[in-house]
């Protein structure tokens, strides 16, 4: 893979918050590595029978960051451009619309959304640490989420999709590795 970005390595000994944030950054950086150096055609190449693409993964995980950090955690509207999407017209808009984005545009959206999510996470952590509760409640009636739960969920979401990214990247150009 060309132009491989650096990756944050989680500390072996740290407090809970620093460990969770470092693992989230590790997985974000892993996605950046898996999608680096690719052309627009490569970012929109699926691995049949799925229509999942690396560009779609970047945009989807930007949406996930927006949803959990802005909408659920703070109760604010989704971050742009997710705040103006007609999700009823295409519930998978984040996945599908990435095919129309340039590599620079989808990467900028991802990086901008992650930076905004980090500011929201930092602000919430400053209030009550991982015990901070979300503004929104669980849709199943379980109450509000702890920030700890949200951070672990984000790590889980990235870990799962980074597995997809491994397979997609190998199918696109044969690259394998971390």
Secondary structure, 3 states (H helix, E strand, C coil): CCCCCCCCCCCCCCCHHHHHHHHHHHHHHHHHHHHCCCCHHHHCCCCCCCCCCHHHHHHHHHHHHHHHHHHHHHCCCCCCCHHHCCCCCCCCHHHHHHHHCCHHHHHHHHHHHHHHHHHHHHHHHHHHHHHCEEEEECCCCCCEEEHHHHHHHHHHHHHHHHHHHHHHHHHHHCCCCC
